[in-house]
Amino acid sequence: MEKKKDLNISYNIDYNRDWNEKIIKRDRNKKDIRFDQHVFDREDYRELDLNKVEETVRKGKIIERKCEEPNKICFQHYFGKENITYIVIIRDWKEFIEVKTAWTKKGR
């Protein structure tokens, strides 16, 4: 049986492109960063360094497959000396950035 193509493919591609451009244009270097209580609860368990979490939010690469509209964004940043990658999920509000959760993994 032959698979039918979705008629909305071009619409979906344009929609996703607009969403990605909006994410990239957001200025995360000037906004205040606040942490959810969940991050503090897991800080010792996951051995998180909050300064590195903040640096990940400011300089990290966007992981598009984990982003959701309207304001959930995932960042990833590799710290070479420690050989650790930080992954951070945030909510981007108008006045500030709220870090919802963060975790680390060894290597890239």
C-alpha positions in Angstrom: 0.0 0.0 0.0 1.3 3.4 -0.9 1.7 6.1 1.7 -0.1 9.3 1.0 1.8 12.6 1.5 0.4 15.0 4.0 -1.1 18.0 2.2 0.1 20.4 4.9 3.9 19.6 4.5 4.8 23.0 3.1 2.6 24.7 5.7 4.3 22.7 8.6 7.8 23.5 7.3 7.1 27.2 7.1 5.4 27.1 10.6 8.4 25.4 12.1 10.9 27.7 10.4 9.0 30.7 11.9 9.1 29.1 15.4 12.8 28.4 15.1 13.6 32.0 14.0 11.6 33.3 17.0 13.7 31.2 19.4 17.0 32.4 17.9 16.0 36.1 18.0 15.2 36.0 21.7 17.9 37.9 23.7 18.9 35.6 26.6 22.1 37.6 27.5 20.2 40.5 29.1 17.3 38.8 30.8 17.3 37.9 34.5 17.6 34.1 35.2 15.5 32.6 37.9 15.6 29.0 39.1 12.6 26.8 39.8 12.6 25.0 43.2 13.0 21.7 41.4 16.5 22.8 40.3 17.5 23.5 43.9 16.1 20.1 45.1 18.2 18.3 42.5 21.3 20.4 42.7 23.3 18.0 45.0 21.8 14.8 43.6 22.8 15.7 40.0 25.9 17.5 41.0 24.9 20.8 39.3 26.9 23.9 39.3 24.4 26.8 39.0 27.0 29.1 37.3 27.4 26.5 34.6 23.6 26.2 34.3 23.4 29.9 33.8 26.2 29.9 31.2 24.4 27.1 29.4 21.3 29.2 29.2 23.2 32.2 27.9 25.6 30.5 25.4 24.2 27.0 24.8 23.0 25.5 21.6 19.2 25.1 21.1 18.0 21.5 21.0 14.9 21.9 18.7 13.4 18.5 19.2 12.9 19.3 22.9 11.4 22.8 22.4 7.6 23.4 22.6 5.6 26.5 21.9 5.1 29.0 23.2 8.0 29.4 25.5 9.7 26.0 26.4 13.3 25.9 25.2 16.1 23.4 25.7 19.8 24.3 25.7 22.9 22.2 25.7 26.5 23.3 26.3 29.7 21.3 26.5 32.4 22.2 29.1 35.6 20.7 27.7 37.9 20.9 30.7 35.4 18.9 32.9 34.3 16.8 29.9 30.6 17.4 30.9 27.6 18.5 28.9 24.8 20.5 30.6 21.3 20.2 29.3 18.8 22.8 30.6 15.1 23.2 30.1 13.8 26.8 30.5 10.6 28.8 30.2 11.1 32.1 28.4 8.9 34.9 29.9 8.8 38.5 28.9 10.8 39.8 31.9 12.9 36.8 32.8 14.1 33.3 32.0 12.9 30.5 34.4 15.1 27.4 34.6 12.7 24.5 35.1 15.2 21.6 35.2 18.8 20.7 34.4 21.0 17.7 34.2 24.5 16.6 33.1 26.0 13.9 31.1 29.6 12.8 30.6 31.2 13.7 27.3 29.5 15.4 24.4 
